[in-house]
Amino acid sequence: MNLKDELNEITANSPNYTDDNVYLVLSAHDYRSPRRANIHFITSELAKRGRTRFFSLRYSHLSKYTSDPRISLDYAANQVGIYQGVECYLWKTTIHPFNTRRRWLRPLETAMYNWYSNGYNQVLRNWIEEATVILLESGVAPVFFDLIKELNPNAKILYRASDALETINVAEYVNKTFARIASQLNTIALPSKALAETIPSKHNLAFVPHGIDHSVAQQADPSPYESGINAVSVGSMLFDPDFFVHAAKRFPNITFHIIGSGQATHPDYGDNVKIYGEMPFNKTLCYIKHADLGIAPYSSDNMPAYLRDTSMKLIQYDFFEIPAICPFFIAADYPNRFGYEIGNGDSIEHAIKRALNPSKPLIAQRVLSWSEVTERMLQPQLYRDTEMSL
């Protein structure tokens, strides 16, 4: 069976969608990866609405040297697969373009991106031609804007600014391309209003924060903890092991659970620090829901302000209404967060004590469902809360 026949068979066996759109997501993630980002949840919602494809970019033989989380999916590269109702494709090339970080290599870097942006992949070209709505995630995806306009000028093009391009250190080619095309995108969806200053266009901005699947509250039982006070940290971004060196010594009555930090046990951790490897998202939920404290142990204050709004772990802590302990810069004026000075044991101790005995009751935070997030991305004009006052 050839590729066209396979795709026709998928269409014939598709569920009853709520609309006639064909959605295409271009991202450097892969929908099948166990670690979930906001683009995965949005894609899941798109798949309920119409036929949905997820095309995974910037993957090559070089990726095995960069700890790319998609290495586990290498066996599925360069073939169409179906996962949870979404057609998936991991495009593996001999090499992929990257930021050389050297001015004298800039011509080579530009040549690589020029070649890559031509999209020499028949699945990519077919999916672009057949899409009615194309979602570009921040990163390399914007370099395909010109190809999209050439192959399918009527497609609606959305951009999800999961990160500022400067923060993820994209190549100059990507920065220049985005600056050129930003005003031509139908919608630029920002998960934090602080991202607006990084966008070279203003008329098409929409504030669409990250969400959460509200049904997770029923999926997060029973408690995995035995007894006592339990604190949890989930994820590896800018993970600071020294936080737990200080905290565990000062609070031997608290058990600290570290999930998916990507780091081995620290020699100075006490017996009250428990280390867990990478864990599927759904399995982390019970650890969060039943924790007494949520930890976001970022290792640096040199971070973008938008991280205050976009940290998935902090959103989850808010949803389950558990106090969050994080550096002062991230705590800001959020009522359920308790800040500390990085590396300062006394400050960490004070933050934990305040979180265990807050002076005021925690304030329930309104967190959108992923369905509400997706609707606002597709039709921001229908929702007052998407408006940006610039």
N, C-alpha and C positions, 0 to 999 in steps of 0.2 A: 504494500500500500504506500503510495507516495504522500508527500506532506499535505498536498491540497485535499486528498481524500481523507486523511487523518483529521484535518480541521473540520471538514464537512461532517464527519462522523461525530465529532465533539458537539457541533451545533445541533445535530439531530437528537442527541441525548441530553441536551441542556435542560435545566430546570425552568419553571415558569418565572421569568424575570418580571420585574415591575415596570421596566421601561425598555425601549428599543435601542438604547445606546450600546456601543461597543467601547469599552474602556481599556486604555493601554497605560501601564505604569512603567516609567523608565527610571531605574534606580541602581545604585551600586550595592544595594542589599539584594538578597534573594528571598522570595516569599517563603521558601521551604526551610529557611534557616531556623534553628531552635530559638535563638535569641531574637526577641520581638522588639521592633521599633515602631514609632507611630505610623510609618508607611505601611506596615503589615496590617495593622488594625483598620486603616482606611481602605486598603485593598479588599479586606474581608467584607466591608460594608458595600463597596462597589460591586462585588460579586453577587450580592443579594439583589442588586438593581438591574444589572445587565451583564452580558458576556464580558469577561474581564481577563486581560493578559498582563503578565508581569515579566518584563524583559530586564535581565540582570546584566549590568555593564561593568567595564573596567576590571576584567578578570583574564588572566593569562598564565603562562608558565612561570612568570615572575611572582605570581601571588603566593606560591609556596614559601617564598623567602620573606614574606611580610606578615605572616600569621593571619592571613585572611580567613575569617570564619567560614567562608564558603568552600574551603578545601575539602570538607567532608562531603560536599556535593559534586566533587570533580567527576565522579563516575557518570553523572547525569548531564555533563556539559555538552553543548551543541546539539541538543535534541529537545523536542517539545515534550513536556511532561504535564501531568495534571495533579494538582495538590489542593485539596479542599475546594474543588470547583473552579480553581483558577488555572489557566494555561500558563506554564512557566517555561522560561528559556534562560539558561546561563550561557552567555556568549563568551567562549574561551578563544582567545587569539594567541599567536605566538608570543607577542609582547603587548602591553597596553601602555598608553601614554601616561606620563606622570610628571610631577613637578621636579625638575632636576635641581632646583635651588641654586643654580649657577648661571650667571648672566651669559657667560661665554658659550653655554650649551643651549641658550634660548632658541636659536634657529632650528636645532634638532628637535627640541621640545615642540615648537610650533609645527614642524613638519609631521611629527607623530600625531598631533591633535587634528591637523588638517586631514590626514589619511583616515583617522578613526571616525571623524565626523561625517565622512562620506557614507558610512554605514554599509560596508561591503558584507552584508549578511541578508540572505533572501527572506528569512523569517522576520527580521526587523523591518524590512521594507514592506512585506506583505501586511504585517500588523499595523504599521503606520498608515498604509493606504486604506485599511478597513476600519480604523478607529474613528469614532465620532468625538470622543473626549480623550485627550492625552494629558497625563499628569507627569510632570517633570519634578524629580526631587533634587534639592540643592546638592551640588557636586558636579559630576561630569555631564549629567543629562542635558543641560542647556545647549551643549555644542551641537545637538541634533535638531535645533530649531529650524535652521535653513533647509535641512533635508525634509523635515515635516512639511514646511511650506511648499516645497517643490512637489512632494508626492501627494499631499492632501491639504490643500490650502483652506478648506472649509472646516477642518477639525478645530474644536475648541481646545485651547492649550492653557492648562493650569500649572502653577508652580507652587510647590510646597517648600517653604524656606525652613527646613528642619534645623539648619545651622547657617550662620553667617559664613560666606565664602572665605573670608579672611581667617576665621577661626579654624576651619578645616584645611587651611593652607593649600588651596587649589592653585593650579598653574596660572600664570599671567594670561594665557590664551583663554581659559575659562572665564576669568574675571572680565576681560575685554569683551568676550562674546555676550556675557550676561548684561553688561552695561549697555551694549548695542541693542539687545532685543527686549529688555525689561518692559519698556513702554508698549510693546506689541503683544504682550501676553494678556490673555483675557482676565485672569485673576492671579494675584500673588498673595497666597494665604500665609499669614504670619502667626506662629503660635505664641509670640510675645510682641507687644507693642514696641519694646526696646529694639527690635530688629529693624524697624522702619528707617532708622538712620543709616542702615547699611544698604538700602535698596535705592538704585538710581531712577526710580519712578514712583509717583505718588498717587496718580489718579486711579490705579487698579489694585490698590492694597486693600486687604480685608483681614481683620483680626479674627483668627480661628484658633483658639487654644487647643492643646492636646486634650484628649478625653480618656475615658476608661469604660470598660464594659461593666455596666452596673450589676449584671448578673453574677459577677465574681464574688459578691458578698455571700451568695448561696453555695459557691463552689469552694470556699476557703475553709472548710471544716473537715475533720476535727482539728483541734489544736495539736501541733507536733511536739509541744513542750511538756515536760514532766511537771515541774512546779517552780516556784520562786519567781524572780524578776527576770524577764528575757528581753534582750535588745537585738535588733536585726539590722544588717547592712546587706544590700543587694546591688550587685553590679561592680564593674571594674574601672569606670571612668575616673581618672585622677585619684585613684585609691591611695589613701594614706595609712599605712600599717601602724605608724607611730601613735595614731589616735588610740588604738586598742592596747598598745603597750602602757600608755598612761592610764586609760580608763579601767583596764582589767585589774591593775595593781591597787587602784584607789577604791574599786567597788568589787571586792571578792564575792559579794552576795548577788551580783548580776552575772548572768550567763550571756555572753556576746556571741551571736551567730553570724558568721561572715559567709555569704553565698556568692559564688561566681566572681571573686575578686581577681582571679587570674594569677594570684600569688600564693606561694607555699606558706606553711606555718612559719611565723617569725620566731627566732630563738628566744625572744623576750616575752612572748605571749605566756599568760598564765594558763592553768588548767581550766579556767572558766571561759576560754575562748575556743569556740568550735568552728572548724573550717569545713566548708562544703564546696564541691566543684560546681561547674556550670550546671544549671538546673532549668528545665523547661519552665516557661512563664507560669503556667497553671499550678505547678508544684510550689512555686514561691509564695503563692497567695496566702496559704494557711500560716506561713511563717510571719507574714506581714500583719494579717488580721489579728492574730492572737498575741502579737508582741506588745510589750509595755512601752517600748521606745523604738523609734526608727532612726537609724544613723545614716547620714550622708557625709562620709569622711573625705571630703575633697582635700587634695594636697596643696592647693594653691589658691591665693586670692586673685591671681592674675587671670581672671576668667571673665567672659562676657556677661554683662548684666542680664541678658535674656535667659541665661541658665536658671535664674531664680524661678522663671515661669515654666520652663520646658523640661526640667529634670523629671523623668518618669517615676523615679523612686519617691520623690517628694510629692508628686501628684497622688501616688498610691497611698502614702502615709496620710495625706489629707483626706482621701476618700474613706479610709478606715478609721479616721479620727484618732490617730495615735500621735503623740508629740514627736516632733522631728528635731534632731540635734545636728547642727551643721555649722560651718564657719560663719562668722558675723556677716561677711559679704553676701552670702547666700540667704541667711536668715532675714536680713533687711528688716522690714516692718511687718512681716507675715505673723499673724497672731499665734499660730500653732508651732512656730519654730523657735528654737533656743540656741543662740549663737555662742561661739567660743573662738578664741584666738588659736590659730593653727600652731601646734608644737608647744603650747603652754598648758602644762598639766593642771595647774590651779584653775585656769579658765575652763578647761574641759570638765573638771570636777564640778565647778559651779554650774555649768550648763546642764549637766546631768541631774544635779540636785533640783534645779529649777523645773526641769522637765518632769521629774517624778512628783513634784509638789508645786504645780503652777499656781500663781496668785489669782488667776482667773480661770474659769472653765474654758476648755477648748471650744473654738467656734467652728461649727460645721461649715465646710467649704462646698460651694456649688461646683461640681465637676461635670462637664458635658459627657454624654454617652458618645461612643464613636459614631453612632448613627447621626446624632446631632452635629458632630464635627463634620462629617462627610456632606450632609445637606448644606451646611454653611459654605463649604468649599465650592460646591457645585452651583449654588444659587445665593451668593452672599447678599444680593440686593433685597432678599426677602426677610432679612434679620437685622434688626436695629443694632444688636450687640456686636456686629461685625464692623461697624463704622469706625474709621480712624480719624481722630481729631488732630490734624497736622498744622 
